[in-house]
Amino acid sequence: MEITKETKLADLLAEYPWLKGEMAKVNEKFKMLNTAVGKFMMGKATIAEMSKKSGMDADIIISRINELISNHSNQ
């Protein structure tokens, strides 16, 4: 799966369900994905929106997610 700024978090988690528990490694603010509000936002949020909410550059988010996926695949 190619991850871009337009990639929806829900699509990403559908492909890699284990990633939800790892997102706090990308940014501490992503811990909220495990809350009721986070679950609601997951359906709509894109990487670009996650970037705005966290104050973290979208390209860095994408890079860190790709690292997590690569590391998980190599286990």
PALO-119498 format. One line per field, with one value per residue (C-alpha): residue in three letters; residue number from 1; y, z, x. Coordinates in steps of 0.5 Angstrom, whole numbers, plus 500, padded with zeros to 3 digits. Layout:
N
ropa	c(ala,...) $
bake	c(NUM,...) $
yy	c(Y,...) $
zz	c(Z,...) $
xx	c(X,...) $
END
This chain:
75
ropa	c(met,glu,ile,thr,lys,glu,thr,lys,leu,ala,asp,leu,leu,ala,glu,tyr,pro,trp,leu,lys,gly,glu,met,ala,lys,val,asn,glu,lys,phe,lys,met,leu,asn,thr,ala,val,gly,lys,phe,met,met,gly,lys,ala,thr,ile,ala,glu,met,ser,lys,lys,ser,gly,met,asp,ala,asp,ile,ile,ile,ser,arg,ile,asn,glu,leu,ile,ser,asn,his,ser,asn,gln) $
bake	c(1,2,3,4,5,6,7,8,9,10,11,12,13,14,15,16,17,18,19,20,21,22,23,24,25,26,27,28,29,30,31,32,33,34,35,36,37,38,39,40,41,42,43,44,45,46,47,48,49,50,51,52,53,54,55,56,57,58,59,60,61,62,63,64,65,66,67,68,69,70,71,72,73,74,75) $
yy	c(500,507,512,519,525,524,516,516,513,508,505,504,501,496,494,494,493,492,499,502,500,503,510,513,511,516,522,522,525,519,515,518,513,508,513,514,520,517,512,517,521,515,514,521,523,523,523,531,532,528,533,539,536,534,539,534,534,530,527,525,522,518,516,513,509,506,505,501,497,495,493,489,486,484,480) $
zz	c(500,498,504,502,505,502,505,510,517,517,510,513,519,515,512,518,524,529,527,531,538,535,533,539,537,531,536,543,541,537,543,543,537,543,546,544,540,537,534,531,528,525,520,517,518,513,514,512,518,523,521,523,529,532,529,526,518,514,511,517,519,513,514,521,519,513,518,523,517,515,522,523,516,518,525) $
xx	c(500,503,502,501,498,491,491,486,488,482,484,491,489,485,491,495,491,497,499,494,497,504,502,504,511,510,507,505,499,497,495,488,487,485,480,472,474,480,476,471,476,480,474,475,482,488,495,495,490,494,500,496,493,500,504,508,510,506,512,515,509,509,516,515,509,513,519,514,511,518,520,514,515,522,520) $
END
